[in-house]
Amino acid sequence: MPVHLLVHMPGAAVEPFPLTRAVTVIGAAPECDLQLAREGIEPRHAELEQSANGVYHLRVLTAKAGLYVNDLRVAEKSVRDGDVIRLGRCELLLQSSAAADQPGPGLSADDEQQFFELKVQLHKELMQRINLRRLDETALRAETERIVRGLIRESDRSIPAFVDRNQLLREMLADALGLGPLEDLLADPNITEVMVNRRDQIYVERNGRLVATDNKFLSDEQVLNVIQRIVAPLGRSINEAQPMVDARLPDGSRVNAIIPPLAITGPALTIRKFSKVIFDIADLIKLGSLSVAMGRFLRLCVEHKRNIAISGGTGSGKTTLLNILASFIPPSERIITVEDAAELKLPQEHLVSLEARPSNVEGKGEVTFRDLVINSLRMRPDRIIVGECRGGEAIDMLQAMNTGHEGSLTTVHANSPRDALSRLETMVLMSGLDLPSRAIRDQIASAINVIVQTRRFPDGSRKVTRVTEIVRSEHGELDTIDVFRFRQTGEDEHHRVTGEFLATGVRPRLVDELAERGTRVPWETE
């Protein structure tokens, strides 16, 4: 009887793949018989060789490739009808054609709803029988699987005929032990942010655009369990007394959660995925985020120790650009990075990364962002990179820039270079120091040389809209002079922003200063 692999890839419908060859090669490469171009899949991952009596022999083709059969890791194994093979986040169910032809969950809207209601019922019963907040993962998984298998057996007569028991078991385990409906979304490389507004409303940012998904949690309790599973290993908790928490997934993705009574419609969860792709300046130029001349000038500023503040709104690409500019720092210099949540990934070896720490469940052990900025000054840095200035640490950052730590970088939430200067002034006042406005502006004018303004446009694209030098006017006020600017001209037929990057004709002070030192830098204004 012909045999199929039922292929389930995150974010895609189940597809049958007929096993017609004696040997089927599986992997991400186009030349593979079964191509699975997803994260975690090697170019030539595994092969499935047909044996006698419906038995297939499965073996790994790349030493580092992960391969699982029925959730047990293997290097090679004989597999039969009903066995589940997992590579990365893709699952392959070995089935005869007769079994494969049976309808599965999701075939119709009614079936989909019936399957969802079944999972809700089983999940409620599971919650009554087990404490999912235990931290012994091995024992927890074994006990959960035992209970779920028992629940499925007990409910066998009431389970619709179209439901695959193995798939039901896998989804129940994912709902209980993993991140449930978020698993597929986090595995999708095109998704950069996941937003749970409530249990049945999940949005994502895909390719720069916000879109609603069909994914949903079984209950508010499941959302709470997912949040607890994220924050508990980090020594943090979330409850009515402390209803907000920031955390990080093992891959570095940033997490923010807020629960009732603050979140009126139920627990809300936001996950900003940590990009595994490290961009360079050429990538930004290719994406149309800035011009070649702008990239050349910014590199010149970093190499010749200009202090740079990157300004922009949320999701405008500030951290990505900061990471790229920081990569221009010579490897011989000592770099200290200070962040609330570690996101920077620099190639230099002479690097110390510091991350702030909130208080524990007892309200103790907090190390503030400002504490780390102050401490970084005692660590003999050549450059200090502050992930984001948002409070009183701004005064310490400015003083560092003015006292021998030239070439430092930071980011600021602001909508224009002038707004960035005003925000820096406000943040200095937040430090508690009683300084006159004139003194604060003198500090800023002496410290910040260049502001790079970023913006996220409605089509999802991110661009550097202005590169601005900071100068002091005759009256002691701060003034801004644009060196480069992006001018939007409209939209194309696909509603993508069109425009051009323009040099304003202003000759940057850095170019003149280098010329005075005998270093001639070709400067093109076009």
C-alpha distance (Angstrom), angle and dihedral (degrees) to the residues before:
residue distance angle dihedral
M1 . . .
P2 3.83 . .
V3 3.80 115.4 .
H4 3.82 130.0 -146.5
L5 3.75 136.4 -165.4
L6 3.79 110.0 -135.3
V7 3.80 101.7 -144.0
H8 3.80 118.1 -152.2
M9 3.82 114.7 -175.7
P10 3.85 122.0 178.5
G11 3.77 111.3 -90.6
A12 3.83 93.8 9.8
A13 3.78 136.9 94.2
V14 3.81 121.0 -101.6
E15 3.81 110.1 -90.1
P16 3.83 127.7 -167.8
F17 3.81 117.7 -129.8
P18 3.82 115.3 -165.2
L19 3.81 116.0 -135.1
T20 3.81 99.8 -138.8
R21 3.81 99.3 144.0
A22 3.78 128.1 80.5
V23 3.83 87.7 -127.8
T24 3.81 123.3 24.4
V25 3.82 116.5 -163.1
I26 3.82 114.6 -151.3
G27 3.81 124.6 -162.9
A28 3.79 148.6 100.0
A29 3.82 96.6 -82.0
P30 3.84 117.0 102.6
E31 3.80 91.7 -126.1
C32 3.83 92.9 61.7
D33 3.80 117.5 107.5
L34 3.81 89.9 -127.7
Q35 3.80 109.3 30.7
L36 3.82 115.8 -158.1
A37 3.81 104.0 177.7
R38 3.79 97.0 -172.8
E39 3.78 137.6 121.4
G40 3.80 112.7 -80.0
I41 3.82 94.2 26.6
E42 3.81 116.8 115.9
P43 3.86 120.1 -138.5
R44 3.84 89.4 -107.3
H45 3.78 103.0 17.3
A46 3.82 107.4 161.7
E47 3.79 144.5 -23.9
L48 3.78 132.3 -135.1
E49 3.82 115.7 -149.8
Q50 3.79 121.2 -165.0
S51 3.80 115.3 -124.2
A52 3.78 132.5 174.8
N53 3.82 129.4 -62.7
G54 3.81 95.9 19.8
V55 3.81 93.7 -56.7
Y56 3.82 120.3 134.4
H57 3.79 126.7 -163.1
L58 3.82 114.2 -136.4
R59 3.82 122.5 -164.3
V60 3.81 137.9 170.8
L61 3.83 116.1 -113.7
T62 3.82 98.1 -168.6
A63 3.79 121.1 50.2
K64 3.82 95.5 -136.8
A65 3.81 94.6 45.4
G66 3.80 115.6 115.1
L67 3.81 113.9 -133.5
Y68 3.81 126.2 177.2
V69 3.80 133.2 -175.9
N70 3.81 114.1 -165.0
D71 3.84 88.3 -15.8
L72 3.84 93.9 -54.4
R73 3.81 117.1 115.8
V74 3.79 113.6 -122.7
A75 3.80 140.0 175.0
E76 3.80 91.7 -156.8
K77 3.77 133.7 -9.3
S78 3.79 143.4 161.7
V79 3.81 111.2 -108.1
R80 3.80 131.6 -164.2
D81 3.78 141.1 -172.1
G82 3.82 109.3 -51.4
D83 3.82 97.2 23.2
V84 3.82 116.9 131.6
I85 3.82 118.6 -138.6
R86 3.81 118.1 -163.2
L87 3.83 126.5 -163.4
G88 3.78 115.2 174.8
R89 3.81 103.3 -43.1
C90 3.80 94.6 -29.0
E91 3.80 121.0 103.2
L92 3.81 126.8 -157.3
L93 3.80 119.4 -165.1
L94 3.81 114.9 -160.0
Q95 3.82 107.8 -140.1
S96 3.77 140.2 159.3
S97 3.78 115.4 -114.4
A98 3.79 91.1 -107.5
A99 3.79 91.2 57.6
A100 3.79 92.7 40.1
D101 3.78 91.2 55.9
Q102 3.80 91.6 60.6
P103 3.79 113.0 101.6
G104 3.80 116.5 -103.8
P105 3.79 134.4 -157.3
G106 3.77 112.6 -61.0
L107 3.84 95.5 32.2
S108 3.81 89.7 121.8
A109 3.78 136.7 7.2
D110 3.82 90.8 -109.3
D111 3.80 92.0 50.3
E112 3.80 90.2 47.1
Q113 3.82 91.6 52.8
Q114 3.79 92.5 44.9
F115 3.80 91.2 50.5
F116 3.83 90.8 48.6
E117 3.81 92.6 50.0
L118 3.81 89.6 49.6
K119 3.81 90.6 53.8
V120 3.82 91.1 47.6
Q121 3.81 90.2 53.1
L122 3.81 94.1 47.3
H123 3.80 91.6 44.3
K124 3.83 91.4 54.7
E125 3.79 90.7 51.3
L126 3.80 90.4 47.2
M127 3.82 90.3 52.8
Q128 3.80 89.7 56.4
R129 3.80 93.4 52.1
I130 3.81 104.5 42.9
N131 3.80 141.5 37.1
L132 3.80 105.2 -130.1
R133 3.81 92.8 -170.7
R134 3.78 94.4 73.9
L135 3.79 110.8 117.8
D136 3.82 99.6 -147.0
E137 3.80 93.9 102.1
T138 3.81 96.8 -174.1
A139 3.80 94.9 50.9
L140 3.79 91.6 39.7
R141 3.81 93.5 53.8
A142 3.80 93.0 46.6
E143 3.81 93.3 48.7
T144 3.80 93.2 43.8
E145 3.81 92.1 50.6
R146 3.81 90.5 48.2
I147 3.81 92.1 51.4
V148 3.82 94.4 44.2
R149 3.81 91.8 49.9
G150 3.81 88.1 50.4
L151 3.81 92.0 49.5
I152 3.80 91.3 50.5
R153 3.83 90.9 50.2
E154 3.81 91.6 48.1
S155 3.81 91.0 49.2
D156 3.80 96.1 40.7
R157 3.80 96.1 114.5
S158 3.81 93.0 50.7
I159 3.82 95.2 46.2
P160 3.84 110.6 102.4
A161 3.78 116.0 -111.5
F162 3.82 93.4 -118.4
V163 3.82 92.5 62.0
D164 3.79 116.1 102.3
R165 3.83 105.4 -139.8
N166 3.81 92.8 -151.3
Q167 3.79 91.8 52.4
L168 3.81 90.5 46.6
L169 3.82 89.5 52.6
R170 3.81 92.5 49.1
E171 3.80 93.4 48.4
M172 3.81 92.7 46.3
L173 3.82 90.6 51.8
A174 3.81 90.9 47.6
D175 3.81 90.4 49.7
A176 3.80 92.6 48.6
L177 3.80 103.0 36.5
G178 3.79 105.7 22.4
L179 3.78 133.9 39.8
G180 3.79 93.6 -73.2
P181 3.82 113.3 -149.5
L182 3.81 90.5 6.7
E183 3.81 93.8 66.2
D184 3.82 95.3 82.5
L185 3.81 92.6 42.6
L186 3.80 93.5 52.5
A187 3.81 90.1 48.2
D188 3.83 92.7 55.1
P189 3.85 107.5 96.9
N190 3.83 90.8 -156.4
I191 3.82 92.1 61.7
T192 3.81 116.0 85.3
E193 3.80 101.1 172.3
V194 3.80 136.1 26.3
M195 3.82 120.2 -158.2
V196 3.81 122.8 -170.4
N197 3.82 106.6 -165.8
R198 3.79 91.4 174.0
R199 3.79 136.1 -22.8
D200 3.83 94.1 -79.0
Q201 3.82 99.3 35.4
I202 3.79 118.7 69.0
Y203 3.80 123.8 166.1
V204 3.80 129.1 -173.2
E205 3.77 136.7 -166.3
R206 3.79 105.2 -126.1
N207 3.81 119.0 -180.0
G208 3.79 89.7 -16.4
R209 3.82 96.4 -50.8
L210 3.81 130.1 104.0
V211 3.81 112.7 -124.5
A212 3.80 134.1 170.9
T213 3.82 119.0 -119.9
D214 3.79 133.0 -151.1
N215 3.80 90.7 -128.9
K216 3.80 117.5 112.4
F217 3.78 140.2 167.8
L218 3.77 122.4 -112.6
S219 3.81 93.6 -124.9
D220 3.80 145.0 -20.7
E221 3.80 86.7 -95.6
Q222 3.80 90.4 60.9
V223 3.81 90.9 51.9
L224 3.83 89.1 50.8
N225 3.81 91.1 48.8
V226 3.80 91.0 51.6
I227 3.81 90.5 50.4
Q228 3.81 91.3 48.3
R229 3.81 91.3 49.5
I230 3.81 89.3 53.6
V231 3.81 98.8 46.8
A232 3.83 102.9 33.4
P233 3.86 96.7 72.7
L234 3.84 87.6 53.1
G235 3.81 92.2 57.1
R236 3.81 93.0 -109.6
S237 3.76 132.1 120.8
I238 3.78 139.4 -161.9
N239 3.81 124.0 -152.3
E240 3.80 140.9 131.8
A241 3.80 90.9 -73.3
Q242 3.82 91.5 49.9
P243 3.83 104.6 24.8
M244 3.83 98.3 166.5
V245 3.79 129.3 62.3
D246 3.81 140.2 168.8
A247 3.79 118.4 -150.4
R248 3.78 143.5 151.8
L249 3.80 134.0 -124.0
P250 3.82 118.7 -127.5
D251 3.84 90.0 -100.2
G252 3.83 91.3 56.7
S253 3.82 97.9 -100.6
R254 3.81 112.6 150.1
V255 3.80 118.5 -120.5
N256 3.80 131.5 -164.2
A257 3.80 121.1 -177.9
I258 3.79 132.1 -178.2
I259 3.80 126.3 179.5
P260 3.82 139.2 -173.6
P261 2.96 136.6 -37.1
L262 3.83 85.0 39.7
A263 3.82 94.4 37.4
I264 3.80 102.6 57.9
T265 3.83 99.1 -167.5
G266 3.81 95.4 45.8
P267 3.82 137.1 -78.8
A268 3.81 113.9 -21.3
L269 3.78 124.6 -157.5
T270 3.82 131.9 -171.6
I271 3.80 122.7 -170.7
R272 3.79 121.7 -173.6
K273 3.78 104.7 -163.4
F274 3.78 118.9 -129.7
S275 3.78 108.2 -122.0
K276 3.78 113.3 -124.7
V277 3.81 89.3 -166.5
I278 3.81 113.6 86.7
F279 3.80 109.3 -148.5
D280 3.79 124.6 -152.5
I281 3.79 130.8 -161.4
A282 3.81 91.7 -92.0
D283 3.81 89.8 58.7
L284 3.81 91.4 53.9
I285 3.81 90.8 48.9
K286 3.81 90.3 49.8
L287 3.82 90.5 49.4
G288 3.79 90.5 51.4
S289 3.81 94.3 -114.9
L290 3.81 93.2 129.7
S291 3.80 141.1 -10.3
V292 3.78 130.2 -98.5
A293 3.83 90.8 -110.3
M294 3.82 91.3 51.8
G295 3.80 91.6 49.6
R296 3.81 91.0 48.8
F297 3.81 91.9 50.7
L298 3.82 94.1 47.4
R299 3.78 90.8 50.1
L300 3.80 88.9 50.9
C301 3.82 89.7 51.7
V302 3.81 92.8 52.2
E303 3.79 95.8 44.5
H304 3.83 91.3 49.2
K305 3.80 94.4 46.5
R306 3.76 104.2 -107.3
N307 3.82 112.8 164.6
I308 3.79 107.9 -120.5
A309 3.80 132.3 -164.8
I310 3.80 117.2 -166.5
S311 3.80 110.4 -150.3
G312 3.78 129.4 -166.9
G313 3.77 148.5 109.9
T314 3.80 128.5 -78.8
G315 3.80 111.8 -62.2
S316 3.81 94.0 10.0
G317 3.82 93.9 124.6
K318 3.82 99.9 -99.3
T319 3.81 95.9 138.8
T320 3.82 93.2 45.4
L321 3.81 90.7 51.7
L322 3.81 91.6 44.7
N323 3.80 89.8 53.9
I324 3.81 91.3 50.2
L325 3.81 95.1 47.3
A326 3.81 91.3 46.7
S327 3.81 89.3 55.1
F328 3.84 87.8 66.8
I329 3.82 91.0 65.9
P330 3.83 109.0 110.9
P331 3.83 112.5 -104.0
S332 3.83 91.0 -125.3
E333 3.82 91.9 69.1
R334 3.80 125.0 87.2
I335 3.82 112.9 -120.6
I336 3.81 127.1 -162.7
T337 3.81 116.8 -169.0
V338 3.81 122.2 -163.7
E339 3.81 119.6 -166.2
D340 3.79 140.5 161.6
A341 3.80 89.3 -138.9
A342 3.80 117.3 12.1
E343 3.81 109.8 -111.3
L344 3.79 105.4 139.3
K345 3.79 116.8 100.8
L346 3.79 110.5 -171.6
P347 3.81 126.1 -177.5
Q348 3.82 95.7 -142.2
E349 3.81 118.2 106.1
H350 3.83 97.5 -152.9
L351 3.79 90.9 74.1
V352 3.81 137.2 125.3
S353 3.81 117.1 -168.9
L354 3.80 119.7 -158.1
E355 3.81 126.4 -168.5
A356 3.81 128.0 -168.3
R357 3.80 118.6 -119.0
P358 3.81 126.6 -145.7
S359 3.78 122.1 -142.4
N360 3.81 118.9 -82.6
V361 3.80 126.5 -117.1
E362 3.81 88.8 -77.1
G363 3.80 92.1 54.6
K364 3.81 93.1 -109.3
G365 3.80 137.8 112.0
E366 3.80 99.2 45.9
V367 3.81 116.5 159.7
T368 3.78 108.9 -171.4
F369 3.77 128.6 -143.9
R370 3.80 89.7 -114.0
D371 3.83 91.3 51.9
L372 3.79 88.9 57.7
V373 3.82 94.2 46.9
I374 3.81 90.0 52.2
N375 3.80 91.6 45.8
S376 3.81 92.0 49.0
L377 3.81 88.8 64.1
R378 3.83 88.5 63.5
M379 3.79 93.1 53.7
R380 3.82 97.5 75.8
P381 3.82 96.0 -112.1
D382 3.78 123.9 -177.2
R383 3.80 89.1 -165.6
I384 3.78 131.9 18.1
I385 3.79 119.5 -157.5
V386 3.80 114.4 -165.3
G387 3.79 108.8 -165.0
E388 3.78 93.2 -146.2
C389 3.80 133.1 -10.0
R390 3.78 107.9 -141.0
G391 3.82 107.3 145.4
G392 3.78 147.1 0.6
E393 3.80 92.7 -25.2
A394 3.81 86.7 79.2
I395 3.82 91.4 81.9
D396 3.81 91.2 52.9
M397 3.80 90.6 47.8
L398 3.82 91.9 50.5
Q399 3.80 92.0 47.4
A400 3.80 90.1 50.5
M401 3.81 90.6 51.9
N402 3.79 89.0 50.7
T403 3.80 96.3 47.6
G404 3.78 108.3 57.5
H405 3.80 103.3 -60.5
E406 3.78 98.4 103.6
G407 3.76 118.3 163.4
S408 3.80 94.3 45.5
L409 3.79 122.1 147.8
T410 3.79 137.6 -152.7
T411 3.81 142.2 159.7
V412 3.81 129.9 -123.9
H413 3.80 132.4 -167.8
A414 3.82 105.0 -121.9
N415 3.80 139.4 122.9
S416 3.83 98.7 -132.6
P417 3.82 139.4 11.5
R418 3.82 90.7 -101.0
D419 3.80 90.5 50.2
A420 3.81 88.2 50.5
L421 3.82 90.7 55.5
S422 3.80 91.2 48.6
R423 3.81 90.8 48.4
L424 3.80 91.6 50.4
E425 3.80 89.2 51.7
T426 3.81 90.7 50.6
M427 3.82 91.7 48.1
V428 3.81 91.3 52.5
L429 3.82 88.4 55.3
M430 3.83 88.0 51.8
S431 3.82 88.6 64.1
G432 3.79 89.4 75.2
L433 3.80 94.6 -118.9
D434 3.80 114.1 136.6
L435 3.79 99.3 -132.9
P436 3.80 126.9 155.5
S437 3.80 116.3 -115.6
R438 3.82 91.1 -114.5
A439 3.81 91.4 57.4
I440 3.81 92.0 48.3
R441 3.80 92.1 50.5
D442 3.80 90.3 48.7
Q443 3.81 88.6 54.2
I444 3.79 92.2 49.6
A445 3.83 94.0 45.1
S446 3.81 90.9 50.7
A447 3.79 94.2 44.8
I448 3.82 109.2 38.8
N449 3.80 115.1 60.2
V450 3.79 102.5 167.5
I451 3.80 135.7 21.2
V452 3.81 118.3 -160.2
Q453 3.80 111.4 -159.5
T454 3.81 118.6 -152.8
R455 3.77 129.7 -171.5
R456 3.76 137.8 -173.5
F457 3.82 111.5 -140.6
P458 3.83 127.2 -148.8
D459 3.82 91.4 -101.5
G460 3.81 89.5 60.8
S461 3.81 95.6 -106.4
R462 3.80 120.0 133.2
K463 3.78 121.1 -146.1
V464 3.78 140.8 174.5
T465 3.79 100.0 -117.0
R466 3.81 99.8 -179.2
V467 3.80 139.4 13.4
T468 3.79 106.2 -162.0
E469 3.79 135.6 -176.0
I470 3.81 119.2 -144.5
V471 3.80 117.8 -135.2
R472 3.78 136.1 168.3
S473 3.79 116.9 -116.5
E474 3.81 124.8 -136.8
H475 3.80 89.6 -96.6
G476 3.78 93.5 53.4
E477 3.80 95.0 -104.0
L478 3.79 122.9 132.7
D479 3.77 115.1 -104.0
T480 3.80 133.0 -172.4
I481 3.79 128.0 -143.4
D482 3.80 119.0 -170.0
V483 3.79 116.1 -135.4
F484 3.82 94.6 177.8
R485 3.77 133.0 14.1
F486 3.81 137.9 -176.9
R487 3.80 114.8 -133.0
Q488 3.79 116.4 -162.1
T489 3.80 113.9 -143.3
G490 3.80 100.4 -179.1
E491 3.81 140.8 -80.9
D492 3.80 133.5 -60.5
E493 3.80 126.5 -129.5
H494 3.83 89.9 -81.8
H495 3.83 91.1 54.0
R496 3.80 91.5 -109.5
V497 3.78 116.9 148.4
T498 3.79 115.3 -103.9
G499 3.79 127.3 -165.2
E500 3.79 145.3 112.0
F501 3.78 138.9 -99.6
L502 3.78 111.6 -123.7
A503 3.79 134.0 -166.1
T504 3.81 107.3 -137.9
G505 3.81 93.7 -145.1
V506 3.81 92.9 -111.5
R507 3.79 113.3 135.8
P508 3.82 107.1 -135.2
R509 3.80 117.6 -121.8
L510 3.80 89.3 -126.9
V511 3.80 90.8 64.7
D512 3.82 91.6 51.5
E513 3.81 92.7 46.0
L514 3.79 91.6 51.3
A515 3.79 90.1 49.3
E516 3.82 89.4 53.6
R517 3.81 88.7 55.0
G518 3.78 91.1 51.6
T519 3.81 96.4 -101.3
R520 3.77 109.6 123.4
V521 3.78 115.0 -156.9
P522 3.80 117.9 -169.0
W523 3.78 106.4 -123.3
E524 3.77 121.2 -162.8
T525 3.76 120.0 -171.8
E526 3.75 97.1 -167.8
